[in-house]
Amino acid sequence: MMLTTSLTVFCIGLLVALAGGAFGASIGANYGFILTGFVVLASWGIVVATGSTFSLDYIAFGPFMGPHIVFAGGVAAAIYAAYKGHMDNGKDVNSPLAGLGKPSVLWVGALFGAGGHIVQIAITYIPWFGSHTDSIALTVLLSGITARLLFGGLPGKGLFKGSLHNLKGRSGTFAQKIAPSDDFGSQWLRWQEKPGQLSAIGLSFGTAAGAVSLVLASMVSSSLTARGLDGSVAISSANTFAFGISAVIILFLITNRNMPVQHHATNIAGLAAIQFFPIVGGSFTATEGLGAWFHANESAVLITLVISAIAGVVTMFAGEFFARIWHSRGTSHIDPPAAAIWICNTAVVSLAALFA
């Protein structure tokens, strides 16, 4: 809790968050998130070299480049710009909003950046829940909901007119009511909304994320311990590496390629690997090299990768569910991956604690 050690430190963090939110609005929410991914990957070089996670904690996921700041600020600024009539699509999280030439749009991004900083810190102080969820993802979700409620109504019709879930009189079962339809304007990702596609992406990316997380946790932690440094930092942060790669993939999505959006799956699959590997008998100690570590943990690795694959699939389906009930039926972007991450994080951490 370095950013709350004193009032002065908190205020500095708040000031940086104001800048981060405006930054995200200026360059566009998705571009900001992509930069978060690059910073995560660069931060791992610092972790390996120094055993410190300061770059991950206070830059990549902190008050400047944290998704709850830079991405959430950009999302809120986009729907505000649509509300004011400066752009047509409030779900547009790609366009750099500095190009609108409207300073008020950037100020809204700044305010939501500051709000994200405060809310994220507040969540971490909630007894039990604060340590059993992803406070950053939950903040992104709450910020998106707030922006929708505040600015999501028709332009010129006043604030607090937004709707979270508009079914426009559709009949049928709940599943039929929320099924993707072009009648509701822009959908989320039409090429990955079917069960078979969600399963394939979740299985493949989830397995890969689990494997990468296990290797990083074992090899880097053992290397740090051998140098007299705290190896546990590599274990606790291992799931962020695959998440960083997934965030960078968004760059190719923006270039009008139908890329799979799966950072929620890699995040949770990697987390599941780290949480369950010791439970199924695995050891992160790899003092004799990667080959010897694999040989000593063959069964545990296989079981853990199955768990990671399952976690990846479940998280992909959760993301699609939240896309259908919030994102697709409204005027703004309420982030499906963030909605999936916080609840799946809570489920994984709680289940691991139950079985430990």
LUMBARO-537230 format. One record per residue (C-alpha): x, y, z. Coordinates in steps of 0.05 Angstrom, whole numbers, padded with zeros to 5 digits. Layout:
+--------+--------+--------+
!     px !     py !     pz !
+--------+--------+--------+
!      X !      Y !      Z !
...
+--------+--------+--------+
This chain:
+--------+--------+--------+
!     px !     py !     pz !
+--------+--------+--------+
!  00000 !  00000 !  00000 !
!  00057 !  00047 ! -00017 !
!  00009 !  00098 ! -00049 !
! -00028 !  00107 !  00017 !
!  00031 !  00112 !  00065 !
!  00017 !  00186 !  00076 !
! -00031 !  00240 !  00053 !
!  00023 !  00271 !  00011 !
!  00039 !  00206 ! -00024 !
! -00035 !  00194 ! -00037 !
! -00044 !  00263 ! -00066 !
!  00016 !  00253 ! -00112 !
! -00015 !  00188 ! -00136 !
! -00081 !  00224 ! -00147 !
! -00046 !  00278 ! -00188 !
! -00012 !  00225 ! -00231 !
! -00079 !  00190 ! -00240 !
! -00110 !  00255 ! -00265 !
! -00055 !  00257 ! -00317 !
! -00063 !  00183 ! -00333 !
! -00138 !  00190 ! -00345 !
! -00128 !  00250 ! -00391 !
! -00072 !  00212 ! -00426 !
! -00118 !  00153 ! -00439 !
! -00172 !  00199 ! -00467 !
! -00122 !  00235 ! -00511 !
! -00094 !  00173 ! -00545 !
! -00156 !  00129 ! -00540 !
! -00173 !  00076 ! -00488 !
! -00148 !  00016 ! -00527 !
! -00083 !  00049 ! -00545 !
! -00073 !  00064 ! -00472 !
! -00086 ! -00008 ! -00454 !
! -00037 ! -00032 ! -00507 !
!  00016 !  00012 ! -00476 !
! -00001 ! -00020 ! -00409 !
!  00016 ! -00087 ! -00441 !
!  00083 ! -00062 ! -00466 !
!  00100 ! -00034 ! -00398 !
!  00081 ! -00100 ! -00365 !
!  00130 ! -00137 ! -00410 !
!  00185 ! -00086 ! -00399 !
!  00173 ! -00089 ! -00324 !
!  00188 ! -00163 ! -00324 !
!  00259 ! -00147 ! -00345 !
!  00265 ! -00105 ! -00281 !
!  00235 ! -00162 ! -00240 !
!  00286 ! -00212 ! -00268 !
!  00344 ! -00164 ! -00259 !
!  00329 ! -00134 ! -00190 !
!  00275 ! -00176 ! -00157 !
!  00232 ! -00113 ! -00150 !
!  00161 ! -00106 ! -00176 !
!  00158 ! -00030 ! -00169 !
!  00149 ! -00021 ! -00244 !
!  00092 ! -00071 ! -00246 !
!  00059 ! -00044 ! -00183 !
!  00067 !  00031 ! -00192 !
!  00073 !  00041 ! -00267 !
!  00040 ! -00015 ! -00307 !
! -00016 ! -00025 ! -00256 !
! -00008 !  00041 ! -00219 !
! -00036 !  00111 ! -00223 !
! -00009 !  00126 ! -00293 !
! -00014 !  00064 ! -00338 !
! -00061 !  00021 ! -00297 !
! -00123 ! -00001 ! -00337 !
! -00168 !  00030 ! -00283 !
! -00135 !  00097 ! -00300 !
! -00114 !  00101 ! -00372 !
! -00165 !  00053 ! -00403 !
! -00223 !  00073 ! -00358 !
! -00209 !  00147 ! -00369 !
! -00211 !  00136 ! -00444 !
! -00276 !  00097 ! -00440 !
! -00311 !  00151 ! -00399 !
! -00285 !  00206 ! -00445 !
! -00313 !  00170 ! -00506 !
! -00384 !  00165 ! -00480 !
! -00380 !  00237 ! -00455 !
! -00358 !  00259 ! -00525 !
! -00417 !  00223 ! -00555 !
! -00464 !  00253 ! -00503 !
! -00440 !  00323 ! -00522 !
! -00448 !  00308 ! -00596 !
! -00374 !  00309 ! -00612 !
! -00373 !  00238 ! -00639 !
! -00426 !  00188 ! -00662 !
! -00406 !  00124 ! -00627 !
! -00397 !  00125 ! -00551 !
! -00370 !  00054 ! -00554 !
! -00310 !  00077 ! -00596 !
! -00251 !  00061 ! -00551 !
! -00201 !  00063 ! -00608 !
! -00202 !  00135 ! -00632 !
! -00153 !  00184 ! -00600 !
! -00200 !  00236 ! -00571 !
! -00148 !  00292 ! -00572 !
! -00166 !  00297 ! -00646 !
! -00234 !  00324 ! -00627 !
! -00203 !  00388 ! -00603 !
! -00249 !  00390 ! -00542 !
! -00211 !  00400 ! -00476 !
! -00272 !  00381 ! -00435 !
! -00267 !  00310 ! -00463 !
! -00197 !  00304 ! -00436 !
! -00217 !  00333 ! -00369 !
! -00271 !  00280 ! -00362 !
! -00218 !  00227 ! -00375 !
! -00175 !  00259 ! -00321 !
! -00232 !  00259 ! -00270 !
! -00248 !  00186 ! -00284 !
! -00174 !  00170 ! -00278 !
! -00172 !  00202 ! -00209 !
! -00237 !  00167 ! -00190 !
! -00208 !  00100 ! -00212 !
! -00147 !  00112 ! -00168 !
! -00191 !  00125 ! -00107 !
! -00239 !  00068 ! -00119 !
! -00185 !  00016 ! -00132 !
! -00150 !  00034 ! -00067 !
! -00216 !  00033 ! -00029 !
! -00232 ! -00038 ! -00055 !
! -00166 ! -00065 ! -00028 !
! -00187 ! -00043 !  00042 !
! -00252 ! -00083 !  00041 !
! -00243 ! -00141 !  00092 !
! -00232 ! -00208 !  00058 !
! -00259 ! -00185 ! -00010 !
! -00204 ! -00135 ! -00021 !
! -00152 ! -00191 ! -00020 !
! -00195 ! -00241 ! -00058 !
! -00209 ! -00203 ! -00122 !
! -00176 ! -00163 ! -00177 !
! -00188 ! -00092 ! -00152 !
! -00163 ! -00062 ! -00217 !
! -00211 ! -00101 ! -00261 !
! -00269 ! -00087 ! -00215 !
! -00253 ! -00013 ! -00217 !
! -00253 ! -00014 ! -00293 !
! -00322 ! -00046 ! -00291 !
! -00350 !  00003 ! -00240 !
! -00321 !  00062 ! -00278 !
! -00353 !  00038 ! -00343 !
! -00420 !  00029 ! -00308 !
! -00416 !  00098 ! -00277 !
! -00398 !  00130 ! -00344 !
! -00457 !  00095 ! -00378 !
! -00507 !  00117 ! -00324 !
! -00480 !  00188 ! -00325 !
! -00471 !  00202 ! -00399 !
! -00506 !  00145 ! -00434 !
! -00572 !  00179 ! -00449 !
! -00591 !  00215 ! -00512 !
! -00549 !  00277 ! -00527 !
! -00581 !  00339 ! -00497 !
! -00631 !  00300 ! -00454 !
! -00593 !  00309 ! -00389 !
! -00547 !  00269 ! -00345 !
! -00563 !  00203 ! -00310 !
! -00605 !  00179 ! -00368 !
! -00563 !  00119 ! -00388 !
! -00589 !  00048 ! -00387 !
! -00546 ! -00012 ! -00368 !
! -00587 ! -00065 ! -00403 !
! -00636 ! -00048 ! -00459 !
! -00674 ! -00107 ! -00489 !
! -00721 ! -00064 ! -00530 !
! -00780 ! -00110 ! -00519 !
! -00747 ! -00174 ! -00542 !
! -00786 ! -00236 ! -00525 !
! -00765 ! -00307 ! -00509 !
! -00719 ! -00337 ! -00457 !
! -00666 ! -00296 ! -00423 !
! -00613 ! -00327 ! -00469 !
! -00654 ! -00309 ! -00530 !
! -00664 ! -00238 ! -00504 !
! -00590 ! -00226 ! -00496 !
! -00568 ! -00262 ! -00559 !
! -00524 ! -00220 ! -00605 !
! -00562 ! -00180 ! -00656 !
! -00543 ! -00124 ! -00703 !
! -00610 ! -00091 ! -00685 !
! -00576 ! -00063 ! -00623 !
! -00519 ! -00027 ! -00659 !
! -00447 ! -00048 ! -00650 !
! -00436 ! -00116 ! -00618 !
! -00372 ! -00136 ! -00584 !
! -00334 ! -00188 ! -00624 !
! -00377 ! -00225 ! -00674 !
! -00322 ! -00274 ! -00693 !
! -00315 ! -00302 ! -00622 !
! -00385 ! -00304 ! -00595 !
! -00402 ! -00377 ! -00609 !
! -00389 ! -00432 ! -00558 !
! -00341 ! -00472 ! -00602 !
! -00298 ! -00411 ! -00616 !
! -00298 ! -00388 ! -00543 !
! -00277 ! -00458 ! -00522 !
! -00221 ! -00463 ! -00572 !
! -00192 ! -00395 ! -00553 !
! -00200 ! -00408 ! -00479 !
! -00167 ! -00477 ! -00483 !
! -00108 ! -00456 ! -00525 !
! -00092 ! -00389 ! -00493 !
! -00109 ! -00414 ! -00424 !
! -00061 ! -00473 ! -00430 !
! -00006 ! -00428 ! -00458 !
! -00015 ! -00377 ! -00403 !
! -00013 ! -00431 ! -00349 !
!  00052 ! -00459 ! -00377 !
!  00086 ! -00392 ! -00383 !
!  00064 ! -00372 ! -00313 !
!  00091 ! -00437 ! -00283 !
!  00159 ! -00431 ! -00318 !
!  00167 ! -00358 ! -00299 !
!  00146 ! -00370 ! -00227 !
!  00195 ! -00428 ! -00219 !
!  00255 ! -00404 ! -00258 !
!  00255 ! -00331 ! -00240 !
!  00238 ! -00342 ! -00166 !
!  00293 ! -00394 ! -00160 !
!  00343 ! -00347 ! -00194 !
!  00324 ! -00289 ! -00148 !
!  00328 ! -00334 ! -00086 !
!  00398 ! -00358 ! -00107 !
!  00420 ! -00285 ! -00109 !
!  00392 ! -00271 ! -00040 !
!  00331 ! -00235 ! -00065 !
!  00257 ! -00247 ! -00052 !
!  00235 ! -00300 ! -00102 !
!  00162 ! -00297 ! -00081 !
!  00151 ! -00234 ! -00122 !
!  00160 ! -00273 ! -00186 !
!  00110 ! -00325 ! -00164 !
!  00056 ! -00274 ! -00144 !
!  00064 ! -00235 ! -00209 !
!  00074 ! -00292 ! -00258 !
!  00005 ! -00288 ! -00290 !
!  00017 ! -00216 ! -00312 !
!  00067 ! -00235 ! -00367 !
!  00017 ! -00272 ! -00411 !
! -00033 ! -00218 ! -00396 !
!  00016 ! -00167 ! -00422 !
!  00024 ! -00206 ! -00487 !
! -00051 ! -00210 ! -00494 !
! -00057 ! -00135 ! -00484 !
! -00007 ! -00122 ! -00540 !
! -00049 ! -00165 ! -00586 !
! -00103 ! -00111 ! -00581 !
! -00057 ! -00068 ! -00625 !
! -00070 ! -00115 ! -00683 !
! -00144 ! -00115 ! -00668 !
! -00145 ! -00040 ! -00678 !
! -00115 ! -00048 ! -00747 !
! -00181 ! -00081 ! -00768 !
! -00157 ! -00152 ! -00760 !
! -00205 ! -00201 ! -00727 !
! -00157 ! -00217 ! -00670 !
! -00179 ! -00258 ! -00610 !
! -00190 ! -00216 ! -00548 !
! -00168 ! -00261 ! -00492 !
! -00129 ! -00222 ! -00439 !
! -00182 ! -00240 ! -00389 !
! -00171 ! -00314 ! -00403 !
! -00095 ! -00311 ! -00399 !
! -00098 ! -00270 ! -00335 !
! -00143 ! -00320 ! -00299 !
! -00111 ! -00382 ! -00329 !
! -00043 ! -00358 ! -00306 !
! -00071 ! -00342 ! -00237 !
! -00103 ! -00411 ! -00232 !
! -00036 ! -00443 ! -00250 !
!  00001 ! -00406 ! -00195 !
! -00054 ! -00418 ! -00143 !
! -00065 ! -00492 ! -00156 !
!  00005 ! -00516 ! -00174 !
!  00027 ! -00524 ! -00101 !
! -00041 ! -00554 ! -00083 !
! -00032 ! -00611 ! -00132 !
!  00038 ! -00626 ! -00106 !
!  00082 ! -00580 ! -00149 !
!  00143 ! -00542 ! -00125 !
!  00167 ! -00476 ! -00153 !
!  00239 ! -00492 ! -00133 !
!  00281 ! -00501 ! -00196 !
!  00352 ! -00496 ! -00171 !
!  00377 ! -00551 ! -00219 !
!  00348 ! -00521 ! -00283 !
!  00285 ! -00525 ! -00323 !
!  00293 ! -00597 ! -00346 !
!  00302 ! -00623 ! -00276 !
!  00244 ! -00582 ! -00251 !
!  00198 ! -00610 ! -00305 !
!  00220 ! -00681 ! -00290 !
!  00207 ! -00672 ! -00215 !
!  00138 ! -00641 ! -00227 !
!  00111 ! -00677 ! -00288 !
!  00044 ! -00698 ! -00258 !
!  00033 ! -00632 ! -00222 !
!  00048 ! -00592 ! -00286 !
! -00001 ! -00634 ! -00327 !
! -00057 ! -00627 ! -00276 !
! -00044 ! -00553 ! -00269 !
! -00047 ! -00542 ! -00344 !
! -00114 ! -00577 ! -00347 !
! -00139 ! -00530 ! -00292 !
! -00111 ! -00470 ! -00331 !
! -00147 ! -00493 ! -00394 !
! -00213 ! -00499 ! -00357 !
! -00202 ! -00431 ! -00325 !
! -00189 ! -00401 ! -00393 !
! -00253 ! -00429 ! -00423 !
! -00296 ! -00408 ! -00364 !
! -00268 ! -00338 ! -00366 !
! -00279 ! -00332 ! -00441 !
! -00352 ! -00351 ! -00432 !
! -00359 ! -00302 ! -00374 !
! -00332 ! -00246 ! -00418 !
! -00382 ! -00262 ! -00473 !
! -00439 ! -00264 ! -00423 !
! -00422 ! -00195 ! -00396 !
! -00414 ! -00169 ! -00467 !
! -00485 ! -00191 ! -00482 !
! -00519 ! -00162 ! -00420 !
! -00481 ! -00096 ! -00416 !
! -00435 ! -00077 ! -00473 !
! -00479 ! -00097 ! -00532 !
! -00543 ! -00066 ! -00506 !
! -00522 !  00004 ! -00490 !
! -00489 !  00067 ! -00515 !
! -00420 !  00059 ! -00484 !
! -00365 !  00008 ! -00472 !
! -00373 ! -00031 ! -00408 !
! -00312 ! -00076 ! -00411 !
! -00330 ! -00150 ! -00416 !
! -00259 ! -00175 ! -00399 !
! -00256 ! -00132 ! -00336 !
! -00324 ! -00158 ! -00314 !
! -00300 ! -00230 ! -00325 !
! -00232 ! -00220 ! -00291 !
! -00256 ! -00194 ! -00224 !
! -00308 ! -00248 ! -00213 !
! -00265 ! -00304 ! -00240 !
! -00206 ! -00280 ! -00198 !
! -00249 ! -00283 ! -00136 !
! -00273 ! -00353 ! -00154 !
! -00202 ! -00379 ! -00168 !
! -00171 ! -00349 ! -00105 !
! -00228 ! -00372 ! -00062 !
! -00228 ! -00443 ! -00090 !
! -00153 ! -00448 ! -00081 !
! -00159 ! -00426 ! -00009 !
! -00213 ! -00478 !  00002 !
! -00170 ! -00535 ! -00025 !
! -00104 ! -00512 !  00004 !
+--------+--------+--------+
